[in-house]
Structures are given as C-alpha cells and as structure tokens.
Amino acid sequence: MKPATIIGFLLIILGIVGFATGGISFTHQKKDVDLGPVQVSHQTKDTLPISPILSTIALIAGVGLVAVGARSR
C-alpha cells in the first residue's frame, strides 16, 4: 500500500470516530499519596474534542487520498 492510501484510511477512521463519539477519551491515573505500602490514587478521564467540521474535513480528505492512492497504480 502506498503512504497516501494509509494516511487516507487513518483520516477516514479519525473522521468516523469524531462523528460517533465527539472526540477521543483517555484516562490518567495519578498518585496522590505514596507512603510505602499505602498508596492513594485517583483516575481522571479527559476528552480531546473533535468538532464536526474537522471530522467532515478529515473524512473528505481521507476519501480523496484513498482515491489518489488507488488511481496511481
């Protein structure tokens, strides 16, 4: 596969994820207290928002790159 096709597929996946979830979520585990065998920690959930406009642009650009990669064979 050509690099343009691979990047196109990644942009299509990013666009679909942006529409479906509104962003990418991830969790962090932070240690609050570390006293030998006693540890206190908490998890925080952060979301990286992806706007619908960026999702649309990523989807269109991905389809374009896949088409260019397929055409150049």
Order of alpha helices (4+ residues) and beta strands (2+ residues): alpha-beta-beta-alpha
